[in-house]
Structures are given as C-alpha cells and as structure tokens.
Amino acid sequence: MMLDPYTIEVILVMTAAAAICRLAGFQFMRFIPITPRLEAALKAIPLAVMIGIIGPPVLRGGLPEIVGLAATVVAVRLRGNDLIALVAGMGVVAVLRQMA
C-alpha cells in the first residue's frame, strides 16, 4: 500500500489538531471546578467513544461482530480496562471471521 504525500499531510494535520485539542482541554480544565456531575460525565467519555467505534460494525455486521461486542462487554466487566476489552473484542471478531 502506497501513501501519497496528501494522505500523509492529512494524517499529520489531524494528529496536530488532536494534540492541540487535548492540550487546550487540559489548560481549560484547570479553571473549572470538578463537581460530582462533571466527574461522572468525564468518566463516561471512554465508554461513549468505545460505543461509537463498535456500534456501526455491529449494526451492519453479523454473528462475529455481535459475539465480539459481547466479549468486549465481558472483558470490561471482568478487567475494568478499556484497552484489554478492545483487544478481546477485536480478537474474537478476527478469529470468528477466519472460521467463517
């Protein structure tokens, strides 16, 4: 797979934009008092991102994607680690797709 210069430029610009947004968020949050409601909202962000990533493939996919979602949910419940859950779900989907 060849990457043309435009693709690399777009990736670099998006990386810079993401870094700037994250740094700005850290700077602005210094001035905002953390209430229990805000803390709950901030803790919900990783789950919302995970659902946003997993949701569309599950809705248009088949059995491997549904079982992968179930594996992700079980891994989050057992380990409490988003990264482990993501790897578990992707692994299950990959194995089931190869078996089909």
KABEL-V673067 format. One line per field, one symbol per residue. ss: DSSP state (H for helix, E for strand, - for the rest). Layout:
ss=???
This chain:
ss=----HHHHHHHHHHHHHHHHHHHHHHHHH------HHHHHHHHHHHHHHHHHHHHHHHHH--HHHHHHHHHHHHHHHHH--HHHHHHHHHHHHHHHHHH-
